[in-house]
């Protein structure tokens, strides 16, 4: 699909979106409410081996040049520390080299946005290891759009279950590790999404980035960092060493 040359006043904007927070990385081109192209790959290979190649392939097949891109959107996390660092460092380099604005979208927001069709609470959970999950709670607002109703959290799955008092849709790769516990604790209150919706999609990240584009809310490529929610093991070790010194 060929697009016309970039016009600063053109609406809707053309956004290149990158989701690199977990095993299922993806690249998408989004224009307004439409996903022009998206490629996803569930793989244990390091994302750095295929991220730029996939990005180039999507842009080439869509006949899109860098001059036509209005913004780059990146899934900020939480998620895999390595995947987040690779994804953000890649798009930071691209933004600095091209001058294209950079937009950050929390990964949990991207996961939850796939469930705008329901009035039930939506609870995405990502496996955070150490018997914990990254999570937040979402609910449809008066305008029908999903709104986040809690902070971004990293907590034991059992503690999360204790906070659920109504039928809730769970999604995310945390279900693989903690689904049995949630089912045991919550019974029919736990409604599990289909497995194909366990991963945030680059298209969802791109669509959510539209509101930031309209409000001109961009990241500083030189100083932005991932949304880790929890400190890395290396950072925790430094804190322990400092406190014991």
C-alpha positions in Angstrom: 0.0 0.0 0.0 1.6 3.2 -1.1 1.0 6.4 0.8 1.3 10.0 -0.4 4.2 12.2 0.7 4.2 13.4 4.2 2.3 16.7 4.8 2.7 18.4 8.2 -1.0 19.2 8.3 -2.1 15.7 7.2 -4.5 13.9 9.4 -4.6 11.3 10.6 -0.9 10.9 11.4 1.1 7.8 10.3 2.6 6.1 13.4 5.3 3.4 13.4 4.7 1.3 16.5 7.1 -1.1 18.2 6.2 -3.7 20.9 9.3 -5.4 22.4 8.4 -6.1 26.0 8.0 -9.9 25.8 8.5 -13.0 23.8 6.0 -11.9 21.2 7.6 -8.8 19.6 5.8 -6.9 16.8 6.0 -3.9 14.5 3.0 -2.0 13.1 2.1 1.0 10.9 -1.1 2.7 12.1 -2.9 5.6 10.5 -5.9 6.9 12.4 -8.1 4.0 13.5 -6.6 1.7 10.9 -3.7 -0.8 11.1 -2.0 -0.6 7.8 0.4 -3.4 8.5 1.6 -5.5 11.4 4.1 -8.3 11.9 4.4 -10.3 15.1 6.7 -13.2 16.0 6.6 -15.4 19.0 10.2 -16.4 19.5 12.8 -17.0 22.1 15.5 -15.4 19.9 16.8 -12.1 21.2 14.7 -9.3 19.8 17.8 -7.4 18.7 18.5 -10.0 16.0 15.2 -9.3 14.2 13.8 -5.9 15.3 15.4 -3.7 12.7 15.1 -6.3 10.0 11.3 -6.6 10.7 10.9 -2.9 10.9 12.6 -2.4 7.5 10.5 -5.2 6.0 7.2 -3.7 7.1 8.1 -0.2 5.8 9.4 -1.6 2.5 6.3 -3.8 1.8 4.1 -0.8 2.6 6.3 1.6 0.5 6.7 3.9 3.4 9.7 6.1 3.9 11.0 7.8 7.0 9.9 11.1 5.7 6.3 9.9 5.8 6.4 8.8 9.5 4.8 11.3 11.9 5.7 9.6 15.1 7.3 6.5 16.6 5.4 4.7 19.4 7.1 2.3 21.8 5.7 -0.1 24.4 7.4 1.2 27.6 6.8 -1.7 29.9 6.6 -3.3 32.3 8.0 -6.5 30.8 11.3 -8.2 30.0 14.1 -5.9 31.2 16.2 -7.0 28.2 13.4 -6.6 25.7 12.4 -3.2 27.0 16.0 -1.9 26.9 16.5 -3.2 23.3 13.2 -1.7 22.1 13.7 1.7 23.7 17.3 2.0 22.7 16.5 1.2 19.1 13.6 3.7 18.8 15.6 6.4 20.7 18.4 6.0 18.1 15.8 6.2 15.2 14.1 9.3 16.7 17.4 11.1 17.3 18.6 10.3 13.8 15.4 11.3 12.0 14.0 14.0 14.2 10.7 12.0 14.4 8.7 12.5 17.7 8.8 9.6 20.1 5.7 8.5 22.1 5.7 6.0 25.0 2.7 3.8 25.8 2.6 1.5 28.9 2.5 -2.2 27.9 -0.4 -2.9 30.3 -2.5 -0.2 28.7 -1.8 -1.8 25.3 -2.9 -5.2 26.6 -6.1 -3.9 28.2 -7.1 -1.8 25.1 -8.0 -5.1 23.3 -11.1 -5.4 25.5 -13.0 -2.1 24.9 -16.0 -4.2 24.0 -16.8 -5.2 27.6 -18.2 -3.5 30.7 -16.4 -6.0 32.9 -13.2 -4.9 34.7 -10.1 -5.9 32.8 -6.9 -7.1 34.6 -3.8 -7.7 32.4 -1.1 -9.7 34.2 2.5 -10.2 33.0 4.7 -12.7 34.7 7.2 -10.8 36.8 9.0 -13.9 38.1 9.6 -14.3 41.8 5.9 -15.5 42.1 4.7 -12.0 41.2 2.8 -10.3 38.4 2.9 -6.9 36.8 -0.7 -5.6 36.7 -3.2 -2.8 36.8 -7.0 -2.7 36.8 -9.1 -1.1 34.0 -12.8 -0.3 33.6 -14.9 1.2 30.9 -15.7 4.8 31.6 -18.8 6.8 30.7 -17.6 7.3 27.2 -17.0 3.6 26.7 -13.2 3.9 26.7 -11.2 1.8 29.1 -9.6 3.8 31.9 -7.0 2.7 34.3 -8.4 2.4 37.9 -5.2 1.5 39.8 -1.5 2.2 39.8 0.9 0.0 37.8 1.8 -2.7 40.3 4.1 -5.7 40.9 2.5 -8.0 43.5 2.1 -11.7 44.3 -0.8 -13.2 42.3 -2.5 -14.3 45.6 -2.5 -10.7 46.8 -4.1 -9.6 43.5 -6.8 -12.3 43.8 -7.6 -10.9 47.2 -8.5 -7.5 45.6 -10.9 -9.0 43.1 -14.6 -9.0 44.1 -16.4 -9.0 40.8 -16.2 -11.0 37.6 -13.0 -9.8 35.9 -11.3 -10.5 32.6 -7.7 -11.6 32.9 -5.3 -11.5 30.0 -1.5 -11.6 29.6 1.3 -14.2 29.8 1.0 -14.2 33.6 -2.0 -16.5 33.1 0.3 -19.3 32.0 2.2 -19.2 35.4 -0.5 -18.0 37.7 -3.8 -19.0 36.1 -4.4 -22.1 38.2 -3.9 -20.1 41.4 -6.3 -17.3 40.2 -8.9 -20.0 39.2 -8.5 -21.6 42.6 -8.9 -18.4 44.6 -11.6 -16.7 42.4 -13.6 -19.4 40.8 -16.1 -17.9 38.4 -14.9 -14.4 39.1 -11.9 -15.1 37.0 -12.7 -14.9 33.3 -9.6 -15.8 31.2 -9.2 -14.3 27.7 -8.3 -16.4 24.7 -4.6 -17.2 24.5 -4.1 -15.2 21.3 -4.8 -12.1 23.3 -2.1 -12.7 26.0 0.4 -10.4 24.3 0.3 -6.6 23.7 0.2 -5.8 19.9 2.2 -3.1 18.2 -1.1 -2.0 16.5 -2.7 -1.4 19.9 0.4 0.6 21.0 0.1 2.7 17.9 -3.6 3.3 18.3 -3.2 4.4 21.9 -0.4 6.7 20.8 -2.8 8.8 18.8 -4.1 10.7 21.8 -0.5 11.7 22.8 0.1 12.8 19.2 -2.9 15.1 19.3 -1.8 16.6 22.6 1.8 16.8 21.4 3.0 14.7 24.4 6.3 13.3 23.3 9.3 11.7 25.1 12.7 13.1 25.2 14.7 10.5 23.3 17.9 11.4 25.1 16.6 10.9 28.6 13.5 8.6 28.6 13.6 5.2 30.3 11.4 2.1 30.3 8.6 1.7 32.8 10.1 -1.1 34.8 7.7 -0.9 37.8 10.2 -3.0 39.8 13.9 -2.4 40.0 16.2 -4.9 38.2 18.2 -7.5 40.2 21.4 -5.5 39.5 19.8 -2.3 41.0 18.5 -4.2 44.0 21.9 -5.7 44.7 23.4 -2.1 44.6 20.8 -1.0 47.1 21.6 -3.9 49.4 25.3 -3.2 49.1 24.8 0.5 49.9 22.6 -0.2 52.9 25.0 -2.8 54.3 28.1 -0.5 53.8 
